[in-house]
Structure formats: C-alpha cells, structure tokens
C-alpha cells in the first residue's frame, strides 16, 4: 500500500529547504517500510555486469607506468539519468594494455629525433541503460570535450595574438601566421584542414574565414598557426581578436573511433574489446549504457587515463509527472498507489547516483521544485506547494472540545523555539549555462540577526536548474524558513476528520485571516481533531 511505501521524511529532507518548517515532515515513522530498502536499488539503477569486469593491464616495459585510476568493480552503482540532459561521471570498466608508436619529430646532425606516443582503448560506463537513455551528447576527458554530437566548438579571445605575413624565399604566400605569446591561447588545439573564423583584429584583412594549414610551437615562446588568407597585414598584439572553429563530433587527434551502446537487453559484445580479450570472452554489458573509445592518445593527459564525464539524456522533454511516477513504480508501487496528475512542468535533468532509499531519490525533486505530498486513502498525492486548493475553516468550528471539559482557545500562535534560522541560503546545482558544471546561487537577508549559512545541495546527486531557478529556490528556502517559524494550534470538531497533513487551510479569528499548512492532525477518541500547522504566505512560495 502507498500508506507504507515511502519514507519521504528521511535524512535528505533535513537539508536547508526541508527545514522550511514542517512542510516536508510528511509521514511519521510508521510510514517507513523495511521492504523498501531492498527496492531502492531499482530506483537507483542496475549494476555493472557481475559476470565479468576486466582488471587493469600492465604497461610495463613501454616507458609508461601502470595506469593509476579507480576502475569500476563488481557491484559498482550506475547513475540513472532523467530529463533532457544531465552530466554524469564516466566509469572506466575496461581498458587495454598500453600501445606505443614511434614518431619522428625532426632530425639533427647525429640522426633523427624519435619519440614515442602512447595509446589505450577504453570502455566507459555512463549509467543504467535499463530505462533506455540516449547515446552521449557530449563526452569530456579531464574537462575538455573529445566528443560532441553537434560538433566541438573551439573559441579563444585574447589581446596577446599578433599577425605576420608568411614568406618563402622573399615571396609572400597566401597565408597568414597568427602568433600567441606565452600566456595567450594554445593555438595548437585548432585542427588543420578545417576552416577557422578570425575576427577582432584592427586590420580588416586579417579578419577572415580560411582553412587552418598548420599549427605548432612558436620560437618566441608560445604557439602559432597558419590560416589561408590572401590579404593578411602584419599587426602587433593588442586587439581583442577571436578565433572560432567547429570541428567534427569526435576529436580524432585524441581518439580514433567511438562506439556507443545504449544499454539494451539485446546488445552484443564489442568487437574492439574482443580483439584484445578474444571472441567469447567478453560480456555484452547489457543494461549498461557505455561507449568504447578506440586508441585514446594519452600523451595530452600526462600519459595516464583521464577522468571522463558525459552529458546524457533520457528524453528530449520529460515531464515531472513521468519522472516521479517512474521512480515510484521502480520503488515497487502500483499506478493505483499514487497520483501525480496535479504536477506540471518538465524536469530539465536529474541523476540518481546509486542505490539509496526511494524517498531520498524523490526528496531532491520535492526540494528543487517545491512540492508537497499527501497520503489520502492509502494513495500518495503529489502537488506543487503553492497550488493546493485551500480548505476554509469556519470560525464557529474553532475551539472544539469534549462535552464537560473547559473550552479551548480558538487558536494559539507562537514562534517555534530553538530554531536557528538562516541568514543566508546557498543552492548548489548543475548549471546548463556552464557546461553542466557546478553552479552556486546565494540569497541573504538584509541586516539579519542570525549568522547561519545553509546549503541546499542539488549537485552531489545533480538536479539541473537555470541560475534564475536556483536563485528563486534560495530565496524561497530562506523566507519559507522564517515564515514557517510561526506555529498554529487549534482544535476542530469531528466534521473535520478529513483534514490531512499538508492540507492548506484558511481560517479567520478575531478579524484576522490566516493561511496555514497542516503539519499534524491527531484524531482523538472524543472526536476532536487536534491540529498543528505552520503559517504560510503565498508570496513567499
């Protein structure tokens, strides 16, 4: 039954926003169900195929130390993404031995200069594939894009770049050389054979779109690049010039090929892994969303495997009803056990990081989107906190009491004691305008009496919010805490037995009107309903 299904008053809700009074103390301890602990893994996602996980291979005698990184092991939890896009960590579940290749970079009087480049093929898991996420949209290695489904955009603006014309035997050729001094942008990141657009130089002849013909080190202590241009003019550094280039989806200067697996139940073993481990010796990693990077050049990462992250998508647009409903179903509830029809809007992105209590997985969405939950007739009803229809309480119904006992006061209002109210609330979240990295928005009271700073952490198990949404959440969290410090107590007659936790109610007494959110409704044997509530203010929500 839904009555016993979710412990939504769990530890996650003791965060700063959960402290917004009593709004999230939804169920008492009786609502916790021991069986849900075992079901939590269904919400959090599957595990890496326990039949087989490759061990690290030795790189001995190749000039590179053994790889030093944490590989996925049996039972490693997989993130489970939801929404349009969310950035998740990539876990290396397999890598080959190091492959070396000799490269001649020049010659001296004593002979050719030969160096070795080192490569490895790698398999990276990006989450549970059992609910059919998309292929990765973006893949980062040590924070740098190596794959972008829409192409990789390179852009650098600097006043440390200059232009010289290129000559061969005193003849000016149809190319210009852009030089970047030490401290300026690294021009070797641009790809030869692809067009680049240059803007911002003072001489219009230097602002062109042309093919990149060469990149490399500059003897003056920086880097340089040659771009096809028939009208180049020598120009000193000083202008804020910009060089833009969009290259292929996969950075083939770092990776030879990328093979993607969506984690279906029918996917087969990867042929690249089989070429190292042997046919028949490789699992298909079914239900695991992963990709295989062939021949990753590890030189730019200090001859080590980089740390990978991926931007993944469950759906181009996913409603809050769908996400919360799916989490509830994964927790073992039936569709008849809950009602999410009052929810509106989409979830931009969310990732459940691993096995955890079902209530914790849903609690972050309750926090981020200011939701409340009611239990009515054994069914969980989700709604936006600012939108429930208010129940009107008659003033004549106040001060209900058992016959023969003293008349109760119509209502009591007091400030809750012992509350350390925050002066500032910080919201940490995943910011889509910053490559889905950590964003932080703060809101502080003017001249507060308190010095406490509270953090609403929606980044550890990331929820994607815009900066405006995160700031609004910080404001709402702070002011709700202060408004909800006022506690109201009243007694109602048996006709109000239907009043439930998280009901919104209005009441008028002695000419004053109040809106309250019910925290507890205790029904006595004498028929009297003892209600405890917190004061609500619609403009805060």
Number of C-alpha atoms within 10 A of each C-alpha: 15 21 20 18 23 27 26 24 21 20 13 19 21 13 15 24 29 24 21 24 26 21 26 25 21 22 21 11 11 9 17 19 13 12 12 21 18 14 17 22 19 22 26 27 26 22 21 24 18 12 9 15 17 16 13 17 13 14 16 11 7 14 13 15 13 16 17 9 12 11 17 20 19 15 11 17 20 28 27 26 32 28 25 22 27 26 29 26 19 24 22 24 25 20 23 23 18 24 16 17 9 10 11 10 9 10 10 7 5 6 8 11 11 12 12 14 16 20 23 20 23 21 23 24 29 32 33 28 28 17 17 18 23 21 22 23 18 21 24 19 17 14 13 11 20 21 24 20 13 13 18 18 13 15 15 15 17 18 18 18 26 21 22 17 20 17 12 7 6 7 8 13 15 15 22 26 23 25 29 25 20 14 10 16 21 19 23 15 13 22 23 17 13 15 20 22 17 21 19 16 22 16 15 12 14 27 19 20 17 19 18 22 17 17 21 16 15 16 10 11 12 19 22 24 25 24 27 20 21 16 15 24 17 16 17 15 19 13 18 15 20 17 20 16 19 17 21 16 17 21 18 17 11 19 19 14 14 17 14 16 24 24 26 19 14 10 15 13 17 19 14 18 21 14 11 14 13 11 13 8 12 20 18 18 27 21 24 27 29 26 22 23 20 21 21 22 22 18 14 13 12 9 19 20 23 19 16 21 23 26 23 27 24 22 17 11 16 18 18 21 19 17 19 21 21 16 20 25 16 18 24 21 18 13 14 11 19 24 19 18 13 12 18 12 11 15 24 22 25 30 26 26 21 23 22 19 25 27 26 20 25 21 23 25 18 24 23 23 17 20 19 23 25 20 21 15 11 15 19 20 19 22 20 16 19 16 14 15 9 14 14 12 14 12 14 12 16 19 18 21 19 13 8 6 7 10 11 14 13 17 16 12 14 11 14 13 9 7 12 11 21 22 20 22 26 23 27 24 27 27 22 19 11 11 13 21 16 16 20 19 20 18 21 17 15 8 8 12 10 12 14 12 16 20 19 23 21 23 20 13 18 25 28 30 26 16 19 10 16 26 20 17 25 28 22 19 31 26 23 23 21 19 17 23 22 18 22 22 17 20 24 25 19 16 11 16 16 12 21 18 26 25 22 24 20 16 18 16 13 7 5 7 9 13 19 23 26 25 24 23 23 17 19 11 8 11 17 21 24 19 20 21 27 28 22 24 16 10 9 14 17
